[in-house]
Structures are given as C-alpha cells and as structure tokens.
Amino acid sequence: MHMLRVILAMFVLYALTLGPASPVPGRLVVERATSEAVEVFTMDLTDFLDEPYDSRIEPFNHALDAAMQRVEAHPKDLAPPYLLKRPYRLVAPYITDRGRALAAAPLTGVAWPDQVQTPFTIIPVVRQVRHSRAELEAVLDAVMSPPDDPRILSGHIDAERNRAVIEVDDVDVRLRRRLAREYGSDLIAIQWSPGDDHSYSF
C-alpha cells in the first residue's frame, strides 16, 4: 500500500509540473527524456487486459507476422512493425529508400476469424523512422550481454516509439544520464517496474 501511494503521488507531481503523460495507451511517463537523460515510464495494462477479443484483428495478426519476417530479412532497411486499432492498421517503419519499397508491399494470406476462412490483402501504412532493427538490437545487445547494471531485468524493442527499452526494478538519475550519454536519449528508454523494496530517486 505504501508503494502504491508513492507511485500515485509521483504521477500527480508529474501531471502538475510536466504536463500530460504519454499518449500511448498503458504507458505512464514518470520522467520525460532530455538531452542529458533518458525517459522513465511505467506500464498499466489494466485497460489492455480488460479489452474484449475482436476477431477482426486476426488478418492483421497474420499480416504482422509476415511483416516481421520482412524485417528479419532486411534489418538494416526496416524497423519492427506494429498494429494500431480503431480502425485496425498495420504500420511498417522503414529507414532507407529500399526499405520504403519493402515496407509498402501489400501483405496477403488467409486468416480464420470466428473459424471462417478469410483471404486478406493488407496494405501497410509506411512510416520513416530513425533507427533500424539492426541498430536497436545492437543497443540491446550492448546493454544486456551481460546486463551492465544489476537493476536491469530485461530488454525489448518498443516498435511504436522506435527505440530500445530496458526494464529495471530500481532507477536513479545517474542511470538515466549514463544511458543518454552512451546511446542517446531518443534511442533508449527505461521501463520502471518497481518491487516492494525499490523506489525512484528524483
């Protein structure tokens, strides 16, 4: 209960001093990125977990798998794709001119929403971004192999924000500044997942 009160107090302080949290659903920004320090955010997946299943997503899930295969084959030209909802769209980020042509190619296949065979053709929404999958994975490899800080729990690519993310159970401004200095504050961010005995040091 004490930790919950601390977290809620931090969000109130943030709202009063720095403005609204990130527009990405489920993500609550604790500290914005600056030129000297990376962003810190935490996750609240309550709405995501409570959202009812919609069978219309199935063709897009299949198309997302196919788009991921493209990225795996051309990691320097493309960045990881992702889905948007309301309405459903598949976003295919690219880096190079070659990547744009690869990203824009229609994705076809067969899905089975509600156990009904449904052929589909999905044309991705292309988006130019700064960081390729190869670059993002290189950052994660550098931070995670082995983890260069005992507080680091895991790492992943945030496709929608086109950046690497490390998950930690404790964070302070020194870690934020070190990551910004070594990798750049637009290339990596911190997902804070506090445990009972950990807190954020402002």
C-alpha positions in Angstrom: 0.0 0.0 0.0 2.8 2.4 0.8 4.4 1.8 -2.6 1.1 2.4 -4.4 0.8 5.7 -2.6 4.3 6.7 -3.6 3.6 5.9 -7.3 0.3 7.8 -7.3 2.0 10.8 -5.7 4.7 10.7 -8.4 2.1 10.7 -11.2 0.2 13.7 -9.6 3.5 15.6 -9.2 4.3 14.8 -12.9 0.9 16.0 -14.1 1.2 19.3 -12.2 4.8 20.0 -13.3 5.5 18.5 -16.7 2.1 18.1 -18.4 0.2 15.2 -19.7 1.5 11.6 -19.8 2.4 9.8 -23.0 -0.5 9.3 -25.4 0.4 5.7 -25.9 -2.2 3.6 -24.0 -1.0 1.9 -21.0 2.2 3.9 -20.7 2.6 6.4 -17.9 5.6 8.7 -18.2 7.4 9.4 -14.9 10.3 11.5 -16.3 10.5 12.9 -19.8 13.6 12.5 -21.9 16.0 15.4 -22.1 19.3 15.9 -23.9 21.1 14.6 -20.8 18.8 11.8 -19.5 16.5 9.1 -21.0 12.8 8.8 -20.4 11.4 6.8 -17.5 7.9 5.3 -17.8 5.9 2.6 -16.1 3.1 0.4 -17.5 -0.5 0.0 -16.6 -2.0 -2.8 -18.7 -5.4 -2.9 -17.0 -7.4 -1.5 -20.0 -5.5 -3.7 -22.4 -6.2 -6.9 -20.4 -9.8 -6.0 -19.9 -10.4 -5.2 -23.7 -12.7 -7.9 -25.2 -11.4 -10.0 -28.1 -12.3 -8.7 -31.6 -12.0 -11.3 -34.3 -11.3 -8.6 -36.9 -7.8 -8.4 -35.6 -6.9 -11.9 -36.9 -5.9 -10.9 -40.5 -3.8 -8.1 -39.1 -2.1 -10.5 -36.7 -1.2 -12.7 -39.7 0.0 -9.7 -41.7 2.1 -8.6 -38.7 3.9 -11.9 -38.7 4.6 -11.6 -42.4 5.9 -8.0 -41.9 8.1 -9.2 -39.1 9.7 -11.8 -41.5 10.5 -8.9 -43.9 12.2 -7.1 -41.1 14.2 -10.1 -40.1 15.4 -10.4 -43.7 16.3 -6.7 -44.1 17.1 -5.5 -40.6 19.2 -2.5 -41.8 16.4 -1.2 -44.1 13.4 -1.7 -41.8 12.3 -1.3 -38.2 9.8 -3.6 -36.4 6.2 -3.2 -37.4 3.2 -2.8 -35.1 -0.6 -2.6 -35.1 -2.9 0.3 -34.4 -6.6 -0.1 -33.6 -9.8 1.9 -34.1 -9.5 1.3 -37.0 -7.0 -1.6 -37.4 -3.9 -0.6 -39.3 -0.5 -2.2 -39.8 2.4 0.3 -39.6 5.6 -0.7 -41.4 8.5 1.6 -40.4 11.4 2.0 -42.8 14.9 3.6 -42.8 16.2 3.5 -46.4 14.6 4.1 -49.9 14.9 0.3 -50.4 13.2 -0.2 -47.1 10.3 2.0 -48.1 9.6 -0.1 -51.1 9.8 -3.3 -49.0 7.6 -1.8 -46.3 4.9 -0.7 -48.7 4.4 -4.0 -50.4 0.9 -5.5 -49.8 0.6 -8.4 -47.4 -1.6 -11.3 -48.4 -2.7 -14.5 -46.8 -5.5 -16.4 -45.2 -6.9 -15.9 -41.6 -9.6 -17.8 -39.7 -11.6 -15.2 -37.7 -14.5 -16.9 -36.0 -13.3 -20.2 -37.7 -14.2 -18.8 -41.1 -11.5 -19.0 -43.8 -10.9 -15.3 -44.8 -8.4 -14.3 -47.5 -6.9 -10.9 -46.9 -4.8 -8.2 -48.5 -3.5 -5.6 -46.2 -1.5 -2.5 -47.4 0.8 -1.3 -44.7 0.9 2.3 -43.5 4.6 3.2 -44.1 6.5 5.5 -41.7 10.0 6.7 -41.9 11.9 6.4 -38.7 15.5 7.0 -37.4 16.5 3.6 -36.1 16.6 0.3 -37.8 16.0 -3.1 -36.2 19.7 -3.8 -36.5 20.6 -0.6 -34.6 18.1 -1.2 -31.9 19.2 -4.8 -31.4 22.8 -3.7 -31.2 21.9 -1.3 -28.4 20.1 -4.1 -26.5 23.0 -6.5 -27.0 25.4 -3.9 -25.6 23.3 -3.3 -22.5 22.1 -6.8 -21.9 25.1 -9.1 -22.8 25.6 -9.4 -19.8 23.5 -6.7 -18.1 25.8 -3.8 -17.3 23.7 -2.9 -14.2 22.3 -5.3 -11.7 19.0 -3.5 -11.7 18.3 -4.4 -15.3 15.7 -7.1 -15.6 15.1 -7.4 -19.4 15.1 -5.5 -22.6 12.9 -5.2 -25.7 12.2 -3.0 -28.7 9.4 -0.5 -28.5 8.2 -0.6 -32.1 5.7 2.2 -31.9 8.2 4.6 -30.4 11.2 3.2 -32.4 13.5 2.8 -29.5 15.2 0.2 -27.3 13.7 -0.2 -23.8 15.3 -1.7 -20.7 13.2 -2.8 -17.8 14.5 -2.1 -14.3 13.3 -2.6 -10.7 15.1 0.5 -9.4 16.3 3.7 -11.2 18.0 6.9 -10.4 19.2 9.9 -12.4 22.7 8.5 -12.7 21.4 5.6 -14.8 19.3 7.9 -16.9 22.2 10.1 -17.6 24.6 7.3 -18.4 22.3 5.7 -20.9 21.7 9.1 -22.6 25.5 9.7 -22.7 26.3 6.3 -24.2 23.3 5.8 -26.6 21.4 9.0 -26.9 18.1 9.9 -25.2 16.0 9.2 -28.3 17.4 5.7 -28.8 16.7 4.1 -25.4 14.3 4.5 -22.6 13.7 2.9 -19.1 10.6 1.0 -18.2 10.4 1.1 -14.4 8.8 -2.0 -12.8 9.2 -1.3 -9.0 9.3 -4.1 -6.5 8.3 -3.7 -2.8 11.8 -2.6 -1.8 12.6 -0.3 -4.7 11.8 3.3 -5.4 12.7 6.1 -7.9 15.3 8.6 -6.9 14.5 12.1 -8.3 
